Amino acid sequence: MKVIKVKDQVEGGKEALKVFKEALDNGVKVFGLATGSTPETTYDELVKSDIDFSNSISVNLDEYVGLKPEDEQSYAYFMKEHLFNAKPFAKSFLPNGMAEDADQECERYDKLLEEYHVGLQLLGIGRNGHIGFNEPGSSFDGKTHKVALTQSTINANSRFFDNEEDVPKYAYSMGIGTIMKSDTILLEAFGKNKAEAVKAMIEGPVTPEVPASVLQNHPDVVVIIDEEAASLLK
């Protein structure tokens, strides 16, 4: 696990850009992407750069259940606004939040992820140590699944919605087993409220109670953290 400490989130985005460029230079074709506030500066840097994704594939970690792609709170909409409109990929895939059959949708996405093996997977980390929407207690062997979001995750996501009751209670998420198959994983964490999760991920035991701790078992992980997120590390 390579840990890169930066001053702030803006500098973190610049470091992440280097990782994406290196991946492209090394022939990576499939990029696993994440949403939320953490990767925003990374996407800003990608948009400003001369990177060309027109021959690349993107697959997203997750999507809310019950939101149409054109809904402003959907992850499909987020990706278009923050990256795809400026840097289109040859193909971009997300779970279908409006799927009528959850089991069929999970099976569809798993087949897609088998077809398009992820070369570089971008991750954030939740305050409780979740990656994707794999909450504490999730199986390390898990595939794509429909997740009931914990109250802490709903609380964290409520800042994006007008009312907390509008926050979806379920999401589709890549499983930890799928994430761990990625050739390289890039995890970003910024801010004081991520410090405990970062410490548990890097220095704590590998346990399903801290899903991100499984990354200690992956052969190629890059962690970009700012001074506040790194503040509890020994």
PyMOL commands that set and color helices and strands:
alter all, ss='L'
color gray80, all
select helices_A, chain A and resi 9-25+40-48+75-84+102-115+151-160+164-166+176-180+192-203+211-217
alter helices_A, ss='H'
color red, helices_A
select strands_A, chain A and resi 2-6+30-33+57-60+62-64+91-93+120-123+145-148+170-173+184-189+221-226
alter strands_A, ss='S'
color yellow, strands_A
deselect
rebuild
show_as cartoon
